Amino acid sequence: MNPKHPPLWALILKLLRVWRLTFKMPGTLKVSSDKIARMQKMDDHLSDQARKEAEFFDRVYAETDAKHRLENYVVPDEIVRQVTRPGPRPLLHREYACSLLGSLKGKRLLDYGAGDGWNTVCFAKAGAKVWAIDISQKSIELTRKKAAANGVAGSVVAEVRDACRTRFPSAMFDVIYGGGILHHLDVRAAAPELCRILRPDGVAVFYEPIRETRAMDVVKALALRLLNRRPKEVTGTETPLTRGRIALLRPWFEVVRYRQFEVLSSANALIPSRTLKWFLLWADDLLMRCLPAFAELGRAVVIELRRPLKGGDEG
């Protein structure tokens, strides 16, 4: 018996594949090479930016370490309360951000930009298993010292990692939290990585500086001049968020919500007073609820992200 010949459609498909490989591959390779070159250029830019950020914050957290060493690295009780037991109507942006996280007991949490390590310790005290990452080696060293001093070292993994390419497994975290990190990053590069590593039912929360108008910056600059005080030192690459930059997160998350803070209460940084601070916080809260347009003057924003829309391979 003669062997069965392959069907005609299979022969046609094979010929089409041979034709595509023969005549189309050079163009495909050319496009791929151009894309690789563009990606390499972007990687070089991001690496240079990350190096500058690391050098700046190594200096900052070396000074912070010296200061906190005098306090035995113990996290203040008020910070622990704000993070682990936020009130029913939080007035502070940090406390409001933490109120969105829900119960942390048994959760895998990424402290995205650990900074001075205070939040990391508080999250571990709340029962989470915490991975703390930062571009600064000094930040990571300080975070480890605080975790040990506060009895939560067994619940904390602190590592230097690139925020835009963390190399964590996909869908690893129930919670991602960032305090003042996104305004240091290219949001277009960070968004897909955040989407990739967040679980489908997880939540990511950030609090950041925001500027939709320069009016408050002008007022602050005048006040600093009158008080003969120097402005806070910042890196050359950080830029406060805008609603336009927040919108860059929308293609990656089904839920993107934000709320602004600190209009009148931003004056407390210039005139420190606990009584004045709480009066201005209550005034801000009342005015923002009655006059939504007033919130657009806010100098801080809390961003809530849920239901990632697109997955990705391990970074």
N, C-alpha and C positions, 0 to 999 in steps of 0.2 A: 504494500500500500504506500502511495506517495505521501510524504509529509504534508501536513496542512499548511497552505500558504497564508501569510499574514493578510488581514483585510486591507482593502485599498486605502481606507482612511488612515490606517497606521503608517503606510508608506508615504502618503502625502504629508502627514505630520512630521515624519522623520526628515523629509526633504526641506520642509519649512524651517526646521531647527538648524539644519546644515547651512541653509541660506542665511539665516540670522547670524550664526556664528561667523560665517565667511565675510559678509558684507557690512554687518552692523557693529561688530565688536570694536573696530578702531574708534568710531565716534563715541561709543560708550566709554572706552578707556580714556578718551580725551576729556569728556565731561567729568569722569571720576577724578582724574588728575587735577582738574581745576578746582573741584570741590575739596579735595584733600589739601590743596594749597591754601584755600580760603580758611579751612578749619585749622590748619597749622598756624596761619597768621593770627587767628583769633586765640588759639591756645597760647601763643607767645605773648599776646597782649594780656591775657588773663593771668599768665604766670608772672609777668612783670608787675602787674597790679597786686597780685597776691604777695609777692616778695616785699613790696613797699608797705603793704598793710601789716605784714608779719613783723617787719623791723620797727614800725611805729608802735604797735601794741606790745611788742617785747619790752620796749622802754616803759610804756604805761603800766604794765602789770608787774614789772620789776619794782616800780615805786609803790604800787598797790600792795605788793607782797610785804615790803618793809613796813608799811603802815598797819596792815592787818596782823602781822606777826606780833605786834604789841598787844593785840586783842586776842591772842592765842587762836586766831583763825575761826573763832566762834561766830556763827551767823546770828545777827540780832533777832530777838524774839519777834519784833514787829514785822520783819521781812518774812519770817517763817509763817506768821499768822496770815499775812496778805496772800501768800502762795498756797498754803495748805487749807486755810479756812476763810476764803473771801466772803465778805458780807453780802446780804441780799440785794443791796443797792450800791455797788462799789463806785467810789468817786475817783479813785486813782487808776490810771491806765494799766499799771501792772496787776492790780487786784482784779480789775474787770477782765483782763486777758486770762488770768488764772481761773476765773469763774466759768469760763467757756470750756475748760478742759474736762470737767466732770470728775468722777472718782478715778484716782490714779493707782489704786491698789492692784498690784499684779500686772500693770500695763508696761509695755515697752515704750519708753519715751526717749526721743532724741532732743537734747539741748543743743540747738543749732546756733553755734556761736556762743560758747559757754562764758566768755568774758571773765569776770572775777570769781565765778564758781558759786555764787550765792544761790542762784536758782537751782543749780544742779543738786546741791545739798538739800534744799527744801523739797524738791520733787522726790528724792530718795527717802526723806523723812515721811512723805505722804504714801509710801509703799510702792513706788515705781522702780523698775529696773532701768537705770539711766545710762545712756551713752552720751557723753559730752564731747563735742568737737569744737575746735577753734583753729585758726590759721597761725596763732601765736603759741610757741612752745612755752613761754612764761605763763600764759593763761592756763595751759594744761597742767603745768607744775603747781600753780596756785590752787587750781580746782582739786587736784589730788590731795594736797595738804589739808584743804578745808574738809574734804570728804573723810579723811582720817581723823581729824580733830573733832568732828561732829558725829563720829561713830557710824558712818554709812559707807565706808570704803568698799565693803562687800557688795554694795548695790550700784556701784559707779564704775564705768569704764570710760576713761578720759584719754583722748587721742588727738594728735594733730592730723587734720584732714582738710581737703579742699571742699568747700561748701557746694560747689557746682559739680563736683565729681567725687562723691563720698565713697564709692565702691562698696556700699552696703548692699546686701541682697534686696531684690525687689519686694515691696509690700512688707517690709520688716517691722515698721513702727505703727503702734496704735495712736501715738501722739507725737507731734513735732512742735517744739516751742522755740521761738527766737525773740530775744530782747535786743533790739537795735542792731540787726544784722543785714536785713534786706537792702537798706540804703547804702551799704558798702558794696553791694553786688550788682552785676548785670542781671536784672530780673528775668530777662529772656533766657539766660543760661541757667538760672537757679530753678525756674518754674518746672521744667520737665523733670529735673532730678527730684524735687520735692514730690511731684506727682508719682514718680516711679517708686519711691521708698515708703510712701504712706499707704497703709492698708485701705481697702475700699470703704470700710466703715469707720475710718480714723478721722482725726481732726488735726489741723495745723493752725497755730495761732501765733501772731507776731505783734509786737508793739514797736512803732517806728516814729521818727520825726517826719512831719509832712509840711509842705509849704505850697499852698495854692495862691497865696498872695504874699508880697514882700512887705506889706504894711507892718506886721508885727516885728519883722526883722529890723525895720527902720526904727521903730519905737525902742526895741531892745538896745540897738547900737547907741542911740541917744542917751538912754538911761545908763549904760556902761560908761559912757564918756562923762556924764554928770557925776557918777559915783567914783570916777577915776579907777575903774577896774578893767582888767584885760579880758577879752573874750576867751572862751574855752578853746584850747587847741584841738584841731581836727585834722584828719588825714587829707591829702590832696585829691583823693579819689572818691570820697563819700559825698553823696548828694541826697538831701531830704526827698522823700517820696512825693509824688503828685497823684491825683486820681488817674491820670493817664498811665503812669507806671503801674499802679495797682491793677488797671484794666488788662495789663499783659498777663495776668494770672488767669483770666477768665477762660481762655481756650483749654486750660489744663484741669479746671475744677468746676463741677456743676454748681457748687455754692461758693460764692465770694461775697462776704459781707464785711463792712468796716464801720467804725464809729470813731469820731474825732474827740479829742480832749484838749485841755490846757489853753484857754484863751486868757481870762483874767488871772487864773492861778499860775500862769507862767511867770508872773511878777514875783512870786515867792523865791525864785532863784536869785533875784537881785536884792530882795529885802527879806532875809530869812526870819520867819516868825511862825511858830506852830499855830498860834491863834489865827493869824492872817491867812495862813495856808488853808485851814479848814473852812474859813469863811469864804475864801475865793473859790474853793472847790465846790461848795454848796451853791454859790452864785453861778458858776459855770454850768452846773448840772441843771439848775432851774431855767436859765436862759436858753440852753440848748434844747430843752424839752419844749419850751414855749415858742422859741424862734429858731427853727431848724437852720436858717441861713446863717445864724450866729456861729454854728458849729464849723462852718467853712473857714473860720479864722483860727481854728484849733491848731496847735503846734505839735500835737502827738496824735497818732492813729493806731487803733487796734484792728487787725485784719484776721478774719476767720475763714478758713478754707475747709471744705468738706467734699466728699465724693469725687475723688480723682477720676478724670475722664479717659486718660490714655496711660497705658502701661509702658514699660521699657525693659530692655535687658539690663543685666548688672552693669553698673558704671565702671 
